[in-house]
Amino acid sequence: MNIAKVYGVELSAAQVKALLGGKSTSYTSKGKKTIVRPEIVENPYNGKVYYQWKTERGK
């Protein structure tokens, strides 16, 4: 798991530090806000299990 990337978007050092400290962070990509939660989710794909930050779309 690359802790500094979410769906191909590179998070800043301050954002990664906030996530590791248990706080949510967000970023905007293509005009849409994505909230990144400090929780890890498993994503099984093609017989492998990938780990990523939990995300949700902002309004």
N, C-alpha and C positions, 0 to 999 in steps of 0.2 A: 504494500500500500504506500503510495506516495502521498504523504500527509499534506503536501503543499499544493495539490491539484484537486479540483472538483470539476468533473465533466470537461476536462481540457483547459480550464481556466486556472492560471497560476495565482495562488493566494499570496498576499504580502506577508512579511515576517510578523507584523502586528496582528494580522488576522489569524495566523497559525498559533501564535502565542495565546490569543483569546480563546481559541477552540481547546487548546491543551489545558487552559485554566478553567474550563467548564462554562464558558460564555458563548452565546451565539454570535455569528457575524453574518454579513451579507455582501453580495456583489451584484452588479448590473451587467448583463450581457445581452446584446441585441435588443435593448430597450426593455428587458424584463428583469425584475429583481428576483434573486434567488437567496433564500435564507438558509444558512448552513448551521445545523445543530451540532452540539458537541457529543454526538452519539455515533457509534459505529454500527453499520448494517452489513449483513452478508448478502452478496449478490451471486448466486450460482449461475454460471454461464458456460456452455460447452464442456461440461464435466469438471470444471474448475470452480473454485470459490474465490471471489474477489471481495475485498473489504473496502468500504468507502464511507465518507461522512454522510449522515442523514440530511436530506435537503427537503425544502418545500418552496413552492412558488409564492412570492409576495403578491400583493394586489396593486 
